[in-house]
Amino acid sequence: MQTLDELVRDLLDRWDGDEKHPGDGGPGLITRLDDLTLRTRQPRVAGGGAAPGSRPPASLDAVHWSTAIKAQARILDMELRASSHMQQWDRALRAIPPGAEAAGRVAEVASTVGGWHSVCRTVLGLQEPAREMRHVLCLVCEQRSIKTRPASEGERSRAWCTNPDCVDEDTGRPARYEGDRLSLLTENRAS
């Protein structure tokens, strides 16, 4: 799992990723969303980084997601600083890690920024989109609010609850499922 600083660096400066999601060291993920030539994935045989025929999901508008992330970063920065002054989006994003540390909200903010990171990778076609598990109930909140992402090469499948009211006793956040716990989840089908 990447630190908050590493997630921000991937979004802004260059996408290095981590062991599970290695980046290519190229431009940051938000820059890729904003630049058509960087978000157009060409087949490897043509010098690109995608398998022939692969492309980002067509229903996701990259510029829309970029704008939304920038706006959310500015609002989160203002909240962390307890200020009414709004900074430029890139300065706001860079200020989020120290602001989260000062506010004692590092885990919560890392989860939010990690979500932005995941959205960027999904929109750019760098990871599979999450899928709903419609007939499965969350073991914690008992709601049909589970999403999953298929395992990619060298990874295990995982699932998580999207219900904001779900609170896992161990983490204080919505439930997450991997390994044996994922097996228990898939046995917990709603009729």
N, C-alpha and C positions, 0 to 999 in steps of 0.2 A: 504494500500500500504506500502510495506516495505521500510525502508531507505536504502541508499547505503551500509552502514556498515552492516546492517542485511542481505542484499543480499550476500555480500562477505562472511560473517560468514556462511551462508547456503551452499555456494559453497565450502568453504575450511574446516571448522571445524566440524560443526554438523548441520543437517537440522532441524531447529526449525519452520520455516515458520511463518505465521501470522494467524489472525483470519479466513480469507477466505481460506487460503491454509495451514492448520496446518501440521507441519512436525512431524516426529516421534522421534526427538532427537537423531537419529542415526548418522552414519558417514556423512560427507559432500557429496554433490551431485557429485562433480568431483571424489572423492574417489570411489563412487559407480559406476561411469562410467568406471573407471580403473580396478576395481576388479570384475571378473566374478561372484564370489559367492555372491557379494552384488547386482549385477544387475539382477541376476536370481531370479524372483519373484515366490515364491512357494505359493500354496493355503493356506488360513488361517488355514484350518484343519491340515496342515502339519507344522504349526508354522510360516508361512510366513505372508505377509501383503497383499495378493491379493486374489480376488475372484477366485474360481476354473475356470480354462480355460483362465484366463486373462494373458496377457504377453505384453511386450513392442512391438511396431511396428517392424516387421521383416526387413523393408527396411532401417532402421536407424542403422548405425554402431556406437556403443557407443564409441569405442576407437578413431574413426575418429573425432567424435564431441568433445571428451575430448582434443585431440591434437589441434584442431582448436581453441577452447576456450582458451587454455593455450597460444598459439601463439598470439592470438588477445589481450590477457591481457598484454603480454610482450610489444607489440607494443603500446598499449594505455598508459601504464605506461611511456614508453620512451617519448611519445608525451606530456603527462601531465607534465613531469619533464623537457621537452625541452632538453633532453640528448641523446647522441648517445650510452650510456652504457646500455646494456640490462641485466636485472636482471633475476634470476631464476623465473619461472612462479609463484610459490607460494608467493615469496616476492613481485613480481610485482603486483599480485592481491591484496595483503594486502596494498600496497602503493597507490592503485587507489583512495580510498575515500579521504585521505588527499591531494593527488595530484589534484583531481577534485575540492576540496574546494579552494585550492590555486590558481587554474586556473580560478575559477568562472564558472565552467562547471558542477556543481553537477547534475542538472536536465537532461542534455544530457547524461552524463556518467551513471546515474542511469537507464536511458532507455536502454542503451547498455548492462549493467550488468544484468538488468531485463530480457532482451532477452536471455542472456546466461542461466540464472536461468530457464526460461521457456523451453528452448531447453533441458536442463538436465532432467527436470521433464517429458517432453514428451518422450524422448528417454528411460527413465527408466520405462515408463508406469504408472507414477504417475498422469498424466493428459491426457486428450484426445488431439490428434493432431488437429491443426487448419485446417479449411477447406476453400477452395476458394468459394466465392460467384460470380460465373462467369457471371451472367446476371444482376448484380447490379452495378450501377455507384456510385462512391464516390460523396457525395454532395458538397465537396470542390473542388476537382480537375477534376471531371467528367471522371475519368478513371475507367476501370474494374480492380481494384486493391484491392478489399476488401477481407479480410479473417475474419473468425469467429471461435469462439470456443463454442461448445454447453455448455449450463449451466450444471454444476454439482450440486450435492446436496447442497442446501442452497445458491446457487449463481444465478445470473441473466446472461442471454446470453449477449455477447458483440461482437463487431466487430471493425476492424481498417483498415486503408488504408496502403498498403505496398509500395505505390509510394513515393520514397524519395524526389520528387519535390513537394509533397503535403504539404501545410502549412496552418494549421487551424489558423485563426486570434486570437482566444482565447488563444491558447497554444504555437503557433509558431512551432508546430510539426505536423506530419501527423495526419489526423482526426481520432478520436475514437468515437465509437457509443455505447450507452447503453440506456436502458429505452425507453422514448418517441422518442428520436433521432434515436434509432435503428428501431423503427416502420416506421419512415419517410424514412429511408434508404431502407428498404425492399420494399417500394412502388415505389422506383425510379429505376425501371428495364429498361435495355437497350433492344431495339427491335432487 
